[in-house]
Structures are given as C-alpha cells and as structure tokens.
Amino acid sequence: MTAALKSGVTLAVLAMLVVAAAVWGWAALTEPLPEDEPVAICEPTNVAAGGEVRRDQVVVSVFNGSDRSGLASSTMAQLAERGFVEGDVGDAPLPAASTQIWSSEPTNPAVLLVQQQFKQARIVAGDPLGDGIVVVVGDKFKTLKNKQVESVLAESAATFCRATGSE
C-alpha cells in the first residue's frame, strides 16, 4: 500500500468518526432535558383496628380562611413543631369563621389526631385542597391546644395518607 493510499484511508476513517460524533452530539444536544419525577409526600396506608397513628406519620395541609395574613403559615409552623409533616399552605377558597378539618371520614384516626390539636375544630366535608389532612383556620382561631396529643389508636380499620419515610 502506498503512502498516499494510506493517508487517504486514514483521512476517510477520521472523517467518518467526526461525522458520527457530530450526529451523536446533535442528537444529545436536541434531546429534551430529563424531568424530575415528583416525589409523593405521602402514600395511602391501611391501619388496622387498634393500630397506632403518630404525628410524624401524618401530613397536614393548612389553608387560611380568615382575613389575617400569614395565619396558615404560622399554624403550619406550630404543627410542624409538634412533629406533623408539612403539606401545602395557602388561602382557602371560602372564608371560615372557625377551624375546620375537611374530610369525608370523620372517624379516620389521622383526622382525629389532627382535630385533637385544635380547640373546637369541626370536621366537615370538603374537597382535598392539599396533601394529607386539610385544615382551614378561620377568624376565631388563636392557637393550638396546650395539651399535645402524640398519637391515637384506630377504633376501626382505616386508610390515611402516611408520610413517606415514616415508620
């Protein structure tokens, strides 16, 4: 093989490698960026009758149904200080005079555990505005009860949205 032929073959192979690298690079450059999968803050979990539900297992979302600015955030901070897992915080779609816990399951142990943190909180039917147990604080809300309830026992089998990572 002559030197000229060797050089020609080498240049042809290198040119093909450059073209292949350019095609691969263009495909990688124009590919959409990977999207992070949203991590669920809680997952439906069954609890048997007599089973314990603790504060660190319960996700609570708090919404402000009053005219006071920052009421939902400050209430969420108090609940988080007690060990509840923070869900969503925001404004309620409707005004509320008193504290409401929105749930279609008034005997659910997670709902009852959250209710026991508040003075005169009523359980009412309502749409799930956020993750976990939905609390709407109203104009009459001042602070949580002094007595902190650590856990409750389920009177009957139930399902609640248990915080991911809690045992």
C-alpha positions as CSV (number, residue, x, y, z in Angstrom):
1,M,0.0,0.0,0.0
2,T,1.4,3.3,-1.0
3,A,1.8,6.2,1.4
4,A,-0.8,8.3,-0.4
5,L,-3.3,5.5,-0.2
6,K,-2.6,5.0,3.5
7,S,-3.1,8.7,4.1
8,G,-6.4,8.7,2.1
9,V,-7.8,5.8,4.0
10,T,-6.8,7.3,7.4
11,L,-8.4,10.6,6.5
12,A,-11.6,8.9,5.3
13,V,-11.8,6.9,8.6
14,L,-11.2,10.0,10.7
15,A,-13.8,11.9,8.6
16,M,-16.4,9.2,9.3
17,L,-15.6,9.3,13.0
18,V,-16.1,13.1,13.1
19,V,-19.4,12.8,11.2
20,A,-20.6,10.0,13.6
21,A,-19.6,12.1,16.7
22,A,-21.4,15.2,15.2
23,V,-24.6,13.2,14.6
24,W,-24.4,11.7,18.2
25,G,-23.6,15.2,19.7
26,W,-26.5,16.8,17.8
27,A,-28.9,14.1,18.9
28,A,-27.8,14.5,22.6
29,L,-28.0,18.3,22.4
30,T,-31.5,18.4,21.0
31,E,-32.9,15.7,23.3
32,P,-35.3,17.2,25.9
33,L,-33.9,17.6,29.4
34,P,-34.9,14.9,31.9
35,E,-37.7,15.9,34.2
36,D,-37.6,15.1,37.8
37,E,-40.3,12.8,38.9
38,P,-42.3,14.5,41.7
39,V,-41.8,12.6,44.9
40,A,-45.1,11.9,46.7
41,I,-45.1,13.4,50.2
42,C,-47.4,10.7,51.4
43,E,-48.9,7.4,50.3
44,P,-52.2,5.7,51.2
45,T,-51.6,3.3,54.1
46,N,-54.0,1.0,55.9
47,V,-54.2,0.9,59.6
48,A,-55.9,-2.0,61.4
49,A,-58.3,-1.5,64.3
50,G,-56.2,-0.9,67.4
51,G,-53.3,0.3,65.3
52,E,-51.4,3.5,66.4
53,V,-51.2,6.6,64.2
54,R,-48.4,9.0,65.3
55,R,-47.9,12.7,64.5
56,D,-44.8,12.0,62.5
57,Q,-46.8,9.8,60.1
58,V,-49.5,12.4,59.3
59,V,-49.2,15.0,56.6
60,V,-51.2,18.2,57.2
61,S,-52.0,21.0,54.8
62,V,-53.2,24.3,56.2
63,F,-55.3,26.9,54.5
64,N,-56.2,30.4,55.6
65,G,-59.9,31.1,55.7
66,S,-59.6,34.4,57.6
67,D,-58.6,37.9,56.8
68,R,-55.4,37.6,58.8
69,S,-52.3,37.4,56.7
70,G,-49.9,34.6,57.4
71,L,-52.3,32.6,59.6
72,A,-51.9,29.4,57.6
73,S,-48.1,29.6,57.7
74,S,-47.9,30.2,61.4
75,T,-50.3,27.4,62.1
76,M,-48.3,25.1,59.9
77,A,-45.1,26.0,61.8
78,Q,-46.9,25.2,65.1
79,L,-48.0,21.8,63.8
80,A,-44.5,21.0,62.3
81,E,-43.0,21.9,65.7
82,R,-45.3,19.2,67.2
83,G,-44.0,16.7,64.7
84,F,-46.6,16.7,61.9
85,V,-45.3,16.5,58.4
86,E,-45.8,19.7,56.4
87,G,-48.1,19.6,53.4
88,D,-49.4,22.5,51.4
89,V,-50.0,26.1,52.7
90,G,-52.3,28.6,51.1
91,D,-55.5,30.5,51.1
92,A,-58.8,28.7,51.5
93,P,-61.3,29.1,48.6
94,L,-64.0,30.2,51.0
95,P,-63.9,32.2,54.3
96,A,-64.3,30.3,57.5
97,A,-65.3,31.6,60.9
98,S,-63.9,28.7,62.9
99,T,-61.3,26.0,62.4
100,Q,-62.4,23.2,60.0
101,I,-60.9,19.9,59.1
102,W,-62.1,18.9,55.7
103,S,-62.6,15.2,55.5
104,S,-65.3,12.7,54.3
105,E,-64.1,10.3,57.0
106,P,-64.8,11.9,60.4
107,T,-63.7,8.7,62.3
108,N,-60.3,8.4,60.5
109,P,-57.6,8.2,63.2
110,A,-55.3,10.7,61.3
111,V,-58.2,13.2,61.1
112,L,-59.0,12.7,64.9
113,L,-55.3,13.2,65.8
114,V,-55.2,16.5,63.9
115,Q,-58.6,17.5,65.4
116,Q,-57.2,17.0,68.9
117,Q,-54.5,19.6,68.3
118,F,-57.1,22.4,67.9
119,K,-59.7,24.0,70.2
120,Q,-63.2,23.4,68.8
121,A,-62.2,22.3,65.4
122,R,-65.1,20.9,63.4
123,I,-64.8,18.1,60.8
124,V,-66.7,19.0,57.7
125,A,-67.0,17.5,54.2
126,G,-64.7,19.3,51.8
127,D,-62.5,18.9,48.8
128,P,-58.9,17.8,49.2
129,L,-57.1,21.1,48.7
130,G,-53.7,19.7,49.6
131,D,-51.8,16.6,50.7
132,G,-52.9,14.7,53.8
133,I,-55.3,16.1,56.3
134,V,-56.7,19.5,55.2
135,V,-57.2,22.2,57.9
136,V,-58.9,25.5,57.2
137,V,-58.2,28.0,60.0
138,G,-60.8,30.7,60.4
139,D,-61.2,34.1,62.1
140,K,-61.7,32.7,65.6
141,F,-58.5,30.6,65.5
142,K,-55.9,31.8,68.0
143,T,-53.5,28.9,68.8
144,L,-53.3,25.2,69.2
145,K,-54.3,23.4,72.4
146,N,-51.7,23.4,75.1
147,K,-52.1,19.6,75.6
148,Q,-50.2,17.8,72.8
149,V,-51.7,14.5,71.7
150,E,-48.8,12.3,70.5
151,S,-50.9,9.5,68.9
152,V,-54.3,7.9,68.6
153,L,-55.4,4.3,68.3
154,A,-57.7,3.4,65.3
155,E,-61.1,2.4,66.5
156,S,-61.7,0.6,63.3
157,A,-59.7,-0.2,60.1
158,A,-58.9,2.9,58.1
159,T,-56.7,4.3,55.4
160,F,-54.8,7.6,55.7
161,C,-52.1,9.3,53.7
162,R,-48.9,8.3,55.6
163,A,-45.8,10.4,55.2
164,T,-43.2,8.8,53.0
165,G,-40.2,7.8,55.0
166,S,-42.0,7.5,58.3
167,E,-42.1,4.1,60.0
